[in-house]
Amino acid sequence: MTALKKQLKEELKSKYINRELSWLKFNERVLLEAQDLDNPLYERVKFLSIAGSNLDEFFMVRVAGLYSQIKQDVDSLSSDGLTPDEQMAEVIVETKNLLNKQNKIYTDLISRLKKTNISLIKPENLNKSDQKKLLQTFNEEIYPLLTPSAIDPAHPFPFIANQGRALVMKLKKRNKKRVLNSIIVIPKALPRFIEIQRGKNFMKYVIIDDVISFFASEIFPDHNLEKKMLFRVIRDSDVEIQEEAEDLVRSFELALKRRRTGDIVRLEILKNSNKELVKFIVNKLKVNQNYIYEIEGLVGIQDIDQICKIKNPKLRFKHFNPREVDRLKEFNNNFFDTIKKKDLIVHHPFETFDAVIEFLSQAAYDKKVIAIKQTLYRTTLDSPIVKALISAAENGKTVTALIEIKARFDEEANIQLSRSLEKAGVQIVYGFAKYKTHAKSSLILRRESGKIQTYIHLGTGNYHPVNAKIYTDLSLFSSDKKLASDVEKFFNYVTGYAKPRNLNKISISPINLRNTLNSNIDREISNAKKGKKAEIWAKMNSLVDPLIIDKLYEASNVGVRIFLSVRGVCCLRPGIKNKSENIIVKSIIGRFLEHSRIYCFSNGNKMPSRDAKVFISSADLMPRNLNRRIELLVPIENQTVHEQVLDQIMLANYLDQKQSWLLDASGNYKKIKYSGSDSFSAHDYFMNNPSLSGRGKAKLKMQPKKLNLKLIKSGI
């Protein structure tokens, strides 16, 4: 390595945190929620499951990307100065450290579940009666689905699908020396856990993997089982298509078939597995030794929450019903009359997602509505929103749906969705081949008194009714003419490539969203240099883009005070003298998944201020969002809505102690210390206090607790 390259590597490392390592730190924070005694037991088990599922996806996409670069001998540096080989080496070390923590937490939770009468039992430890019952279950419901595969010249090694589990067995024929190696791929149709006993207050399970190996003699009646090993594979699941593909849907269908056969990037085995069988499987699967991960407890930990079936409210988070939007009642639940009066923002999941559904459902049956335009990135096939679009088309309205079929791991579902909508008469558009359309927008055209009135919905989250119950997101409803005109131009852009000009309010990536953010940061820099108040408050899921990070460093270095709430990946290093000493980064991890994107600039005032510039967005601060996706950045101007976003939501994020982690310059996170009664939880606050723009005439009776920087110690 040349001295110049070494110097460059050190310089980059001092500026940025590695993206992959930052993600692993994020998943560690999720995992540690499973250890937090403040969380009910079943919720802790769920966090363990989520952490496992997250790690699978990380390997399927991010680690797979590194694996591909290494195979192609790519040696270019990441933004933080690491080659793909160097990144992979550190990822392997950190993943194994994470799995060690996972193993300990799993053991602890299983012990605690046992005390609540939920038990995982080995088949060999069951009494004779239960073993007899289990044998019957095996013969009737499990054995018919199994396909044992002998491994010899006449029987090729079976294919193990992504996230698939299999048992390898070494068997010896009775009274003969002949040895047989066999593989049983465990069908996904089989339940992971088999109930042995169930009562009102107790559950006993056996794991399907253990059941199959326990009854090996039923599968191989003339053989003795000598050795066995369970393993699980994670494959490269990234999908690439040619931008010039003539048929985008067909191209994706072929790519999705290739996903199932991607290279193995992680092989999970149980700790202390038989070395002979490990070697056998590694050779057959052609897996690099570095990609073997030992598990203590449960291979495929993401399934663990399936055993939490005893109904006990004390073991779950306290039940919470989202609030209705009271302002709608003043207008007989007519959305159009409500929005025409003034803008409204709905804060999910604290306020019901039914408001978004009702907005589109009313449009579907309203005789004055003539057209609906809708983006769909992630949703469900049975979504009420999809049903509303179908109803609207059947009622003779012109309906256009932009469906993003490149939404990772939802590609097949979205292809199916597009075909269902098309059959109903909805005009389907797939957007750009080289860009993902990630913006969240609805547009409704309504004929009123001989004129066309436009109503819009702009959100930070997907039109996904299930996720909306656990994701914190914002839904802006408006009839503002200039804003509506911009949204019309946006739809013309994504459906007909008509690049918008002379936008009034919104910004669109990759056209001008980055420029809008930069110009707002530049204004804060200018104000700081003039001795004026200069602050930036922002909330996002990920902060990765080096150019934005550099701009924030520049702002910090001239005295701009910057507060960032970044749930997941953060590549910025806070607290470095003469670089980022004015930057605070926190991550909120808790009951609800923080998902809304909010960007606020003080505009020469002390935050929070009515004169601050406030935006909501579908975009995180990542190169893909700013350069390779269609995203929207929307200004919040209505006074009540502005106060709700800045003085309520952002201030609550700033003040949160109970669920917050602080990032330091080294890339490590520390949980904010708090004392029980004095702690402040943003999630608790929103569950117990009404929003500002949704209160309507009841606002005097429904005053939310006023938040103040001086009243609550933020811990930062």
C-alpha positions in Angstrom: 0.0 0.0 0.0 1.4 3.4 -1.0 1.9 6.1 1.7 -0.7 8.3 -0.2 -3.4 5.5 -0.2 -2.7 4.8 3.5 -3.1 8.5 4.3 -6.4 8.6 2.3 -7.7 5.6 4.2 -6.9 7.1 7.5 -8.5 10.4 6.5 -11.7 8.7 5.4 -11.9 6.6 8.5 -11.6 9.6 10.7 -14.5 11.3 8.9 -17.0 8.5 8.4 -18.3 5.4 10.2 -18.6 2.3 8.0 -22.1 1.7 6.8 -22.2 -2.0 7.4 -20.7 -1.8 10.9 -23.1 1.0 11.7 -26.0 -1.3 10.7 -24.7 -4.1 12.9 -24.7 -1.6 15.8 -28.3 -0.7 15.0 -29.3 -4.4 15.1 -27.4 -4.8 18.4 -29.7 -2.0 19.8 -32.7 -3.9 18.6 -31.3 -7.1 20.1 -30.7 -5.4 23.5 -34.4 -4.5 23.7 -34.8 -8.2 24.2 -32.7 -7.9 27.3 -34.4 -4.8 28.7 -36.4 -5.7 31.7 -38.7 -2.7 31.2 -40.1 -4.5 28.2 -42.8 -7.2 28.8 -41.5 -10.8 28.3 -43.3 -11.6 25.1 -42.2 -8.3 23.6 -38.6 -9.1 24.5 -39.0 -12.4 22.6 -40.4 -10.5 19.7 -37.4 -8.1 19.6 -35.1 -11.2 19.6 -37.1 -12.5 16.6 -36.9 -9.1 14.8 -33.1 -8.9 15.3 -32.8 -12.4 13.8 -34.9 -11.5 10.8 -33.0 -8.2 10.3 -29.7 -10.0 10.3 -31.0 -12.4 7.6 -31.9 -9.5 5.3 -28.6 -7.8 6.0 -26.7 -10.9 4.8 -29.0 -11.4 1.8 -28.3 -7.9 0.5 -25.4 -6.0 2.1 -23.1 -8.9 2.9 -24.0 -10.5 -0.4 -22.9 -7.2 -2.1 -19.5 -7.4 -0.4 -19.2 -11.1 -1.3 -19.8 -10.2 -5.0 -17.2 -7.5 -4.9 -14.7 -9.8 -3.4 -15.3 -12.4 -6.1 -14.7 -9.8 -8.7 -11.5 -8.6 -7.1 -12.9 -5.1 -6.5 -10.4 -3.2 -4.3 -12.0 0.3 -4.4 -12.4 2.0 -1.1 -15.7 2.6 0.7 -16.5 6.1 1.9 -14.8 5.3 5.2 -11.6 4.0 3.5 -12.1 0.2 3.6 -11.8 -2.3 0.8 -14.5 -5.0 0.4 -12.1 -7.6 1.9 -11.5 -5.4 4.9 -15.2 -4.7 5.4 -16.1 -8.4 5.2 -13.4 -9.2 7.8 -14.9 -6.7 10.2 -18.4 -7.7 9.5 -17.6 -11.3 10.2 -16.0 -10.4 13.6 -18.9 -8.1 14.6 -21.6 -10.6 13.5 -20.1 -13.3 15.6 -19.9 -11.0 18.6 -23.6 -10.1 17.9 -24.5 -13.8 17.7 -22.8 -14.5 21.0 -25.0 -11.9 22.6 -28.0 -13.4 20.8 -27.2 -16.8 22.2 -27.0 -15.5 25.8 -30.3 -13.6 25.5 -32.0 -16.6 23.9 -30.9 -18.8 26.9 -32.2 -16.2 29.4 -35.5 -15.8 27.6 -36.1 -19.5 27.3 -35.5 -19.8 31.1 -37.9 -16.9 31.8 -40.6 -18.4 29.4 -40.4 -21.6 31.3 -41.3 -19.8 34.5 -44.4 -18.6 32.7 -45.2 -22.2 31.8 -44.0 -22.1 28.2 -41.4 -24.8 27.6 -39.2 -26.1 24.8 -38.6 -29.8 25.4 -36.3 -32.3 23.7 -38.3 -35.3 22.4 -36.0 -37.7 24.3 -37.0 -35.9 27.6 -40.8 -36.4 27.1 -42.6 -39.1 29.0 -43.7 -42.3 27.2 -47.2 -41.1 26.7 -46.2 -37.8 25.1 -43.6 -39.6 22.9 -46.4 -42.0 21.7 -48.6 -39.0 20.9 -45.7 -37.3 19.1 -45.0 -40.4 17.1 -48.6 -40.4 15.8 -48.2 -36.7 14.9 -45.0 -37.5 13.1 -46.5 -40.4 11.1 -49.6 -38.5 10.1 -48.5 -34.9 9.6 -44.7 -34.8 9.2 -43.4 -38.0 7.6 -45.5 -37.6 4.4 -43.9 -34.3 3.7 -40.3 -35.5 4.1 -38.0 -36.4 1.2 -34.8 -38.0 2.4 -32.0 -37.8 -0.1 -29.2 -40.3 -0.1 -25.9 -38.7 -1.1 -24.0 -41.0 -3.5 -23.1 -41.0 -7.2 -26.7 -41.8 -8.2 -28.2 -39.1 -6.0 -27.0 -35.6 -6.3 -26.8 -33.3 -3.3 -30.3 -31.6 -3.0 -30.7 -27.9 -3.4 -31.2 -25.9 -0.2 -33.2 -22.8 -0.7 -32.5 -19.4 0.8 -33.3 -19.5 4.6 -33.8 -23.2 4.3 -32.9 -25.7 7.0 -31.8 -29.3 6.5 -30.6 -32.3 8.6 -27.6 -34.2 7.4 -27.4 -37.7 8.9 -24.7 -40.4 8.9 -26.4 -43.8 9.0 -25.1 -47.3 9.3 -27.1 -50.3 7.9 -27.8 -52.8 10.6 -25.6 -55.9 10.6 -23.6 -54.5 7.8 -20.7 -52.1 7.4 -22.4 -50.0 4.7 -22.6 -46.3 5.7 -25.1 -43.9 4.2 -25.1 -40.1 4.2 -28.5 -38.6 3.8 -30.0 -35.1 3.7 -33.5 -34.2 4.8 -34.5 -30.7 3.7 -37.1 -29.5 6.2 -40.2 -28.3 4.3 -41.3 -24.8 5.0 -44.9 -26.1 5.1 -44.1 -27.7 8.4 -44.6 -25.7 11.6 -41.4 -24.8 13.4 -42.8 -25.8 16.8 -45.1 -28.8 17.6 -47.5 -28.5 20.5 -47.1 -31.4 23.0 -49.4 -30.1 25.7 -51.6 -27.1 25.8 -53.6 -25.7 28.7 -55.1 -22.4 29.7 -51.9 -21.3 31.4 -49.2 -23.6 30.0 -47.7 -24.7 26.6 -45.2 -27.4 25.9 -43.4 -27.5 22.5 -40.8 -29.6 20.7 -38.8 -28.2 17.8 -39.6 -29.8 14.4 -35.9 -30.2 13.7 -35.5 -32.3 16.9 -38.6 -34.3 16.1 -37.3 -35.4 12.6 -33.9 -36.5 14.0 -35.6 -38.3 17.0 -37.7 -40.4 14.6 -34.9 -41.2 12.2 -35.6 -44.8 12.7 -39.1 -44.3 11.2 -37.5 -42.8 8.1 -34.7 -45.3 7.9 -36.0 -48.4 9.6 -33.1 -50.7 8.8 -30.4 -48.1 9.7 -28.9 -46.8 12.9 -28.3 -43.1 13.3 -24.7 -42.5 14.1 -24.3 -38.8 13.6 -26.5 -35.8 12.8 -26.2 -32.1 12.1 -28.7 -29.3 11.5 -27.7 -26.4 9.2 -29.3 -23.4 7.6 -28.2 -21.3 4.6 -28.6 -17.7 3.7 -28.1 -16.8 0.0 -27.3 -13.8 -2.0 -30.8 -12.4 -2.7 -30.0 -9.1 -4.4 -31.8 -8.6 -7.7 -30.2 -6.9 -10.7 -32.0 -6.2 -13.9 -30.9 -4.5 -17.2 -32.0 -0.9 -17.3 -32.7 -1.3 -21.0 -35.0 -4.3 -20.5 -37.9 -4.3 -23.0 -40.3 -5.9 -20.5 -39.6 -4.8 -16.9 -42.0 -7.3 -15.4 -40.7 -10.2 -17.3 -37.1 -9.2 -16.5 -38.0 -9.1 -12.8 -39.7 -12.5 -12.9 -36.5 -14.0 -14.3 -34.4 -12.2 -11.8 -36.5 -13.4 -8.9 -36.0 -17.0 -10.0 -32.2 -16.4 -9.9 -32.5 -15.0 -6.4 -33.5 -18.4 -5.1 -30.2 -19.9 -6.2 -27.8 -17.2 -5.2 -24.5 -18.0 -3.6 -24.4 -18.9 0.1 -23.2 -16.0 2.2 -23.9 -17.5 5.7 -24.0 -21.1 6.9 -25.6 -21.5 10.3 -24.7 -24.6 12.4 -25.2 -25.5 16.0 -22.2 -25.1 18.2 -20.2 -28.3 18.8 -21.7 -29.9 15.6 -19.9 -33.0 14.4 -16.7 -32.0 12.7 -17.0 -34.7 10.1 -20.4 -33.7 9.0 -19.5 -30.0 9.1 -16.6 -30.7 6.7 -19.0 -32.8 4.5 -21.6 -30.0 4.2 -19.0 -27.3 3.7 -17.4 -29.3 0.8 -20.8 -30.1 -0.8 -22.1 -26.5 -0.5 -18.6 -25.0 -1.4 -18.9 -22.5 1.5 -16.0 -20.4 2.6 -14.9 -21.3 6.2 -15.2 -17.7 7.2 -18.9 -17.8 6.4 -19.7 -20.4 9.0 -21.6 -19.1 12.0 -22.1 -21.2 15.2 -25.4 -20.9 17.0 -26.2 -21.9 20.6 -29.9 -22.5 21.0 -32.1 -22.1 18.0 -30.9 -22.1 14.4 -33.2 -19.6 12.6 -33.9 -17.5 15.7 -36.5 -15.3 13.8 -39.1 -18.0 14.5 -38.9 -17.9 18.3 -41.9 -15.5 18.8 -44.2 -18.2 17.5 -44.2 -19.9 20.9 -45.7 -16.9 22.8 -49.3 -18.0 22.6 -50.5 -17.9 26.2 -52.9 -15.0 26.6 -51.5 -12.9 29.4 -51.8 -9.1 29.0 -48.9 -8.6 31.5 -46.6 -10.2 29.1 -47.4 -7.8 26.3 -47.3 -4.0 25.9 -50.4 -2.4 27.2 -53.1 -2.4 24.6 -53.3 0.8 22.6 -56.0 2.0 20.3 -55.0 4.7 17.8 -57.0 7.9 18.1 -59.6 9.0 15.6 -59.2 12.3 13.7 -61.6 14.5 15.6 -61.6 17.3 13.1 -63.3 15.0 10.6 -66.4 14.9 12.8 -67.0 18.6 12.5 -67.5 18.1 8.7 -69.7 14.9 9.0 -66.6 12.8 8.3 -66.3 14.3 4.9 -62.6 14.4 4.0 -62.9 16.9 1.2 -64.7 19.5 3.3 -62.2 18.9 6.1 -59.1 19.3 3.9 -60.6 22.3 2.0 -60.8 24.2 5.3 -57.1 23.8 6.1 -54.2 21.3 6.0 -54.2 18.4 8.3 -51.4 16.0 9.4 -52.1 12.6 10.9 -49.4 11.0 13.1 -49.3 7.2 12.8 -49.6 4.9 14.6 -50.8 7.2 17.4 -53.6 8.4 15.1 -55.4 5.8 13.0 -54.2 4.9 9.4 -57.9 4.5 8.7 -57.9 8.2 7.9 -55.8 7.5 4.8 -58.0 4.5 3.9 -61.2 6.7 4.3 -59.7 9.4 2.2 -59.3 7.0 -0.8 -62.5 5.1 0.0 -64.6 8.3 -0.1 -63.0 9.2 -3.3 -63.9 5.9 -4.8 -67.6 6.4 -4.3 -67.9 10.2 -4.4 -69.8 11.2 -7.6 -67.8 14.4 -7.9 -64.4 12.6 -8.0 -63.3 12.1 -11.6 -59.7 10.8 -11.2 -57.3 9.3 -8.7 -53.6 8.9 -9.0 -51.6 6.8 -6.5 -48.1 5.6 -5.8 -47.7 2.1 -4.2 -44.2 1.0 -3.0 -45.2 -1.5 -0.3 -48.7 -2.6 0.6 -50.7 -5.8 1.0 -52.8 -7.6 -1.7 -55.9 -7.4 0.5 -55.2 -3.8 1.5 -58.3 -1.6 1.8 -56.4 1.0 -0.3 -56.1 -1.5 -3.1 -59.8 -2.3 -2.8 -60.6 1.4 -2.9 -58.7 1.9 -6.1 -60.5 -1.1 -7.7 -63.9 0.3 -6.6 -63.0 3.7 -8.0 -62.1 2.1 -11.4 -65.3 0.0 -11.4 -67.3 3.2 -10.6 -66.0 4.8 -13.8 -63.3 7.0 -12.4 -59.9 7.3 -14.1 -57.5 5.6 -11.8 -53.7 5.5 -12.3 -51.5 3.5 -10.0 -47.7 3.7 -10.1 -46.5 0.4 -8.7 -42.8 0.1 -7.8 -41.9 -3.5 -8.7 -38.3 -3.0 -7.6 -39.3 -2.7 -3.9 -36.9 -5.3 -2.4 -38.5 -8.6 -1.3 -41.9 -7.3 -2.3 -41.3 -7.7 -6.1 -43.4 -10.7 -6.6 -46.3 -9.3 -4.5 -46.2 -6.1 -6.4 -46.2 -7.8 -9.8 -49.3 -9.8 -8.6 -50.8 -6.6 -7.3 -50.3 -4.8 -10.7 -52.1 -7.6 -12.5 -55.1 -7.5 -10.1 -55.5 -3.8 -10.5 -55.1 -3.9 -14.2 -57.9 -6.5 -14.5 -60.1 -4.0 -12.7 -59.4 -1.3 -15.2 -56.7 0.6 -13.3 -54.0 2.1 -15.5 -50.7 0.7 -14.3 -47.4 2.4 -14.6 -44.0 1.1 -13.4 -42.1 4.3 -13.4 -38.4 4.5 -14.2 -36.2 1.5 -15.0 -33.2 3.0 -13.4 -34.9 4.7 -10.5 -37.1 3.4 -7.7 -40.2 5.4 -7.1 -40.1 5.6 -3.3 -42.3 8.7 -2.9 -45.7 8.3 -1.1 -48.4 10.3 -2.8 -52.1 10.3 -3.6 -53.9 12.8 -5.8 -57.7 13.2 -6.2 -59.4 15.3 -8.8 -62.9 16.5 -7.9 -65.3 18.6 -10.0 -66.8 21.3 -7.8 -69.1 24.0 -9.2 -67.8 23.5 -12.7 -64.1 23.6 -11.7 -61.5 21.0 -10.9 -60.4 20.9 -7.2 -57.3 18.9 -6.3 -56.8 17.1 -3.0 -53.6 15.4 -2.1 -52.0 13.1 0.5 -48.3 13.1 1.0 -46.7 10.7 3.4 -43.4 9.6 4.9 -44.4 6.0 5.0 -45.9 3.3 2.7 -49.6 2.7 2.1 -49.3 -0.4 4.2 -52.1 -0.9 6.8 -50.2 -3.5 8.8 -46.9 -1.6 9.1 -48.9 1.6 9.8 -49.8 0.1 13.2 -46.2 -0.1 14.4 -44.3 2.4 12.2 -44.2 6.1 13.2 -45.1 8.1 10.1 -46.8 11.3 9.0 -49.7 11.8 6.6 -50.2 15.3 5.2 -53.6 16.1 3.7 -54.0 19.3 1.7 -55.9 21.2 -1.0 -53.3 23.9 -1.3 -53.3 24.9 -5.0 -49.6 25.4 -5.4 -48.8 22.2 -3.6 -51.4 20.3 -5.6 -50.0 21.7 -8.8 -46.5 20.4 -7.9 -48.0 17.0 -7.1 -49.7 17.0 -10.5 -46.3 17.7 -12.2 -44.7 14.9 -10.1 -47.2 12.4 -11.4 -46.7 13.5 -15.0 -43.0 13.0 -14.4 -43.2 9.4 -13.1 -45.8 8.3 -15.6 -44.7 10.2 -18.7 -41.1 11.3 -18.0 -42.3 14.9 -18.2 -39.6 16.6 -16.1 -41.2 19.2 -13.9 -40.3 22.8 -14.2 -41.1 25.8 -12.0 -42.1 23.8 -9.0 -43.8 26.0 -6.4 -43.1 24.1 -3.1 -42.0 20.5 -3.3 -38.6 19.2 -4.2 -38.1 15.9 -6.0 -35.0 13.7 -6.1 -32.9 13.2 -8.1 -33.9 16.6 -9.6 -33.5 19.1 -6.8 -34.1 17.6 -3.4 -30.4 17.5 -2.6 -30.1 21.2 -3.7 -33.0 22.2 -1.4 -31.4 20.5 1.6 -28.0 22.1 0.8 -29.4 25.6 0.4 -31.2 25.3 3.7 -28.0 24.1 5.4 -26.1 26.9 3.7 -28.5 29.5 5.1 -27.8 28.2 8.6 -24.1 28.4 7.9 -24.5 32.0 6.8 -26.6 32.9 9.8 -24.1 31.4 12.2 -21.3 33.4 10.5 -23.4 36.6 11.0 -23.9 35.7 14.7 -27.6 34.8 14.3 -29.3 31.7 15.8 -28.5 28.7 13.6 -29.9 25.2 14.3 -30.8 22.1 12.4 -33.1 19.4 13.7 -33.6 16.4 11.6 -35.1 12.9 11.9 -34.4 10.0 9.5 -33.8 6.3 9.4 -30.3 6.5 7.9 -27.6 9.0 7.3 -25.0 7.7 4.9 -24.5 10.3 2.1 -20.9 11.7 2.4 -21.7 15.0 0.7 -24.5 15.7 3.1 -22.3 14.6 6.0 -19.6 17.0 4.9 -22.1 19.8 4.6 -23.2 19.1 8.2 -19.6 19.1 9.3 -19.1 22.4 7.7 -22.2 23.8 9.5 -21.1 22.4 12.8 -17.6 23.9 12.4 -19.0 27.5 12.1 -21.3 27.1 15.1 -24.6 25.6 13.8 -26.1 23.5 16.5 -27.3 20.2 15.0 -29.6 17.6 16.5 -30.1 14.4 14.6 -32.5 11.6 15.4 -31.2 8.7 13.3 -32.9 5.3 14.0 -30.5 3.1 12.0 -27.3 3.6 10.1 -25.3 6.7 10.8 -22.0 7.2 9.1 -21.4 10.7 10.6 -19.0 10.9 13.6 -20.4 13.4 16.2 -18.4 15.2 18.8 -15.1 15.6 17.0 -13.3 18.8 17.8 -13.2 21.3 14.9 -15.4 19.1 12.8 -18.6 17.9 14.6 -18.5 19.1 18.2 -21.9 20.8 17.7 -23.6 17.7 16.5 -25.7 15.4 18.6 -26.9 12.0 17.2 -29.4 9.8 19.0 -31.2 6.7 18.0 -34.7 5.9 19.4 -35.5 2.2 19.6 -38.7 1.1 21.2 -42.2 -0.2 20.9 -42.8 1.6 17.6 -40.4 1.7 14.7 -39.3 5.3 14.1 -39.8 5.8 10.3 -40.9 9.4 9.6 -38.4 11.7 7.9 -38.4 15.4 9.1 -35.9 18.2 8.3 -36.0 21.5 10.2 -33.9 24.6 9.9 -34.1 27.5 12.4 -33.9 30.2 9.8 -32.2 32.7 12.2 -34.4 31.8 15.2 -34.0 29.8 18.4 -35.6 26.4 18.0 -38.5 25.6 18.1 -39.7 28.6 16.2 -42.8 29.4 14.0 -40.4 30.9 11.5 -38.3 27.8 11.2 -38.3 26.0 7.8 -39.9 22.5 8.3 -40.1 19.7 5.8 -41.4 16.1 5.8 -40.1 13.6 3.3 -40.0 10.0 2.0 -36.2 10.3 1.7 -33.5 9.3 4.0 -30.1 10.9 3.6 -28.5 8.2 1.6 -26.9 8.3 -1.9 -29.6 6.0 -3.2 -32.4 8.3 -1.9 -30.8 11.5 -3.2 -29.4 10.2 -6.5 -31.2 7.0 -7.6 -34.8 7.2 -6.2 -37.8 9.3 -6.9 -38.5 11.0 -3.5 -40.5 14.0 -2.3 -39.6 16.8 0.2 -42.6 18.7 1.3 -42.6 22.1 3.2 -44.9 22.3 6.2 -46.5 25.8 6.3 -49.8 25.7 8.0 -49.3 27.1 11.5 -51.0 24.3 13.4 -49.4 21.6 11.4 -46.0 23.3 11.6 -46.3 23.5 15.4 -47.3 19.8 15.5 -44.3 18.6 13.6 -41.7 20.9 15.2 -42.9 21.7 18.7 -44.5 18.3 19.3 -42.8 15.5 17.3 -39.3 16.8 16.8 -39.1 18.2 20.3 -40.3 14.9 21.8 -37.6 13.1 19.9 -35.1 15.6 21.3 -36.3 15.1 24.9 -36.7 11.4 24.8 -34.7 9.6 27.4 -36.3 6.2 27.9 -35.7 4.8 24.5 -32.7 6.8 23.3 -29.1 5.8 22.5 -26.4 8.4 22.0 -23.7 8.0 19.3 -20.1 8.9 20.1 -17.2 9.6 17.8 -15.9 6.0 17.9 -19.2 4.7 16.4 -20.5 3.2 19.6 -23.9 3.9 21.2 -24.7 4.3 24.9 -28.2 4.2 26.4 -29.2 7.4 28.0 -29.4 6.9 31.8 -32.7 7.9 33.4 -34.5 7.4 36.7 -37.9 5.8 36.4 -40.4 8.6 37.4 -38.4 11.3 35.8 -37.9 9.7 32.4 -39.6 11.0 29.3 -40.7 8.6 26.5 -41.6 10.1 23.1 -43.8 7.0 22.4 -45.6 7.3 25.7 -46.2 11.0 25.2 -47.8 10.5 21.8 -50.0 7.6 23.0 -51.4 9.9 25.8 -51.6 13.3 24.1 -53.6 14.4 21.2 -52.0 15.9 18.1 -52.5 19.6 17.3 -54.0 19.5 13.9 -56.4 16.7 14.4 -58.3 18.0 17.5 -60.8 20.2 15.9 -63.3 22.0 18.2 -62.3 19.7 21.0 -58.9 21.4 21.2 -59.7 23.3 24.4 -60.7 20.1 26.2 -57.9 18.1 24.6 -54.8 20.1 25.3 -51.6 18.1 24.9 -48.9 18.4 27.5 -46.8 21.3 26.4 -43.2 20.3 25.8 -40.4 22.6 26.7 -36.6 22.2 26.5 -36.2 23.6 30.0 -38.8 21.5 31.6 -37.4 18.1 30.9 -33.8 17.1 31.1 -33.0 15.4 27.8 -30.0 13.5 29.0 -27.9 15.0 26.2 
